[in-house]
């Protein structure tokens, strides 16, 4: 198995589990260049829509959008 050379600041994906674009922006500003990869979940996406994602990418960071619409079945 080959190991990929993943930059240190991309080894952690920071979950922006907040309820507003403004709160997400504060986290992205606070973390600066220490974190380069962010997860936007349903809560932030519904609060900020695509401008929340654009705010992150315009700063040169990567984004994973995790929009789970249906939960797992429970018995």
C-alpha atoms as a printed R data frame, in Angstrom:
   type eleno elety resid chain resno       x      y      z
1  ATOM     1    CA   UNK     A     1   0.000  0.000  0.000
2  ATOM     2    CA   UNK     A     2   1.387  3.398 -0.992
3  ATOM     3    CA   UNK     A     3   1.253  6.303  1.418
4  ATOM     4    CA   UNK     A     4   0.105  9.627  0.068
5  ATOM     5    CA   UNK     A     5   2.043 12.724  0.988
6  ATOM     6    CA   UNK     A     6  -0.806 14.731  2.523
7  ATOM     7    CA   UNK     A     7   0.221 18.195  3.774
8  ATOM     8    CA   UNK     A     8   0.025 18.543  7.547
9  ATOM     9    CA   UNK     A     9  -2.649 21.277  7.396
10 ATOM    10    CA   UNK     A    10  -4.925 18.979  5.344
11 ATOM    11    CA   UNK     A    11  -4.715 15.931  7.611
12 ATOM    12    CA   UNK     A    12  -7.445 17.282  9.848
13 ATOM    13    CA   UNK     A    13 -10.887 18.174  8.522
14 ATOM    14    CA   UNK     A    14 -12.423 20.713 10.884
15 ATOM    15    CA   UNK     A    15 -16.194 20.305 11.247
16 ATOM    16    CA   UNK     A    16 -17.900 23.674 11.104
17 ATOM    17    CA   UNK     A    17 -20.946 22.472 13.065
18 ATOM    18    CA   UNK     A    18 -22.312 25.940 13.723
19 ATOM    19    CA   UNK     A    19 -25.633 27.586 12.924
20 ATOM    20    CA   UNK     A    20 -24.506 30.691 11.044
21 ATOM    21    CA   UNK     A    21 -22.094 31.824  8.362
22 ATOM    22    CA   UNK     A    22 -20.753 34.446 10.765
23 ATOM    23    CA   UNK     A    23 -19.799 31.827 13.379
24 ATOM    24    CA   UNK     A    24 -18.164 29.697 10.688
25 ATOM    25    CA   UNK     A    25 -16.223 32.713  9.456
26 ATOM    26    CA   UNK     A    26 -14.905 33.375 12.981
27 ATOM    27    CA   UNK     A    27 -13.626 29.780 13.198
28 ATOM    28    CA   UNK     A    28 -11.984 29.925  9.772
29 ATOM    29    CA   UNK     A    29 -10.303 33.229 10.672
30 ATOM    30    CA   UNK     A    30  -9.197 31.906 14.073
31 ATOM    31    CA   UNK     A    31  -7.679 28.732 12.635
32 ATOM    32    CA   UNK     A    32  -5.937 30.611  9.814
33 ATOM    33    CA   UNK     A    33  -3.433 28.467  7.938
34 ATOM    34    CA   UNK     A    34  -3.301 25.784 10.641
35 ATOM    35    CA   UNK     A    35  -6.322 24.050  9.101
36 ATOM    36    CA   UNK     A    36  -6.935 23.935  5.362
37 ATOM    37    CA   UNK     A    37  -9.872 21.511  5.119
38 ATOM    38    CA   UNK     A    38 -13.368 22.164  6.470
39 ATOM    39    CA   UNK     A    39 -16.602 20.192  6.630
40 ATOM    40    CA   UNK     A    40 -19.861 22.031  6.066
41 ATOM    41    CA   UNK     A    41 -22.827 20.044  7.338
42 ATOM    42    CA   UNK     A    42 -26.554 20.449  6.875
43 ATOM    43    CA   UNK     A    43 -26.936 22.958  9.752
44 ATOM    44    CA   UNK     A    44 -24.437 25.472  8.366
45 ATOM    45    CA   UNK     A    45 -25.458 24.889  4.760
46 ATOM    46    CA   UNK     A    46 -29.113 25.613  5.547
47 ATOM    47    CA   UNK     A    47 -28.125 28.729  7.525
48 ATOM    48    CA   UNK     A    48 -25.654 30.117  5.013
49 ATOM    49    CA   UNK     A    49 -26.253 28.242  1.752
50 ATOM    50    CA   UNK     A    50 -23.550 28.565 -0.927
51 ATOM    51    CA   UNK     A    51 -22.098 31.860  0.401
52 ATOM    52    CA   UNK     A    52 -20.895 29.894  3.457
53 ATOM    53    CA   UNK     A    53 -18.978 27.538  1.177
54 ATOM    54    CA   UNK     A    54 -17.682 30.398 -0.971
55 ATOM    55    CA   UNK     A    55 -16.401 32.183  2.145
56 ATOM    56    CA   UNK     A    56 -14.169 29.179  2.859
57 ATOM    57    CA   UNK     A    57 -12.975 28.558 -0.697
58 ATOM    58    CA   UNK     A    58 -12.201 32.251 -1.322
59 ATOM    59    CA   UNK     A    59  -9.703 31.990  1.531
60 ATOM    60    CA   UNK     A    60  -7.978 29.164 -0.348
61 ATOM    61    CA   UNK     A    61  -9.278 26.299  1.788
62 ATOM    62    CA   UNK     A    62 -10.850 22.997  0.788
63 ATOM    63    CA   UNK     A    63 -14.430 22.087  1.690
64 ATOM    64    CA   UNK     A    64 -16.270 18.820  2.123
65 ATOM    65    CA   UNK     A    65 -20.038 19.312  2.039
66 ATOM    66    CA   UNK     A    66 -21.841 16.657  4.074
67 ATOM    67    CA   UNK     A    67 -25.588 16.928  3.453
68 ATOM    68    CA   UNK     A    68 -27.119 13.814  4.955
69 ATOM    69    CA   UNK     A    69 -30.796 14.178  4.204
70 ATOM    70    CA   UNK     A    70 -32.038 10.780  5.348
71 ATOM    71    CA   UNK     A    71 -31.029  9.185  8.625
72 ATOM    72    CA   UNK     A    72 -30.407  5.501  9.164
73 ATOM    73    CA   UNK     A    73 -33.384  3.290  9.879
74 ATOM    74    CA   UNK     A    74 -33.848  2.276 13.470
75 ATOM    75    CA   UNK     A    75 -35.716 -0.736 14.736
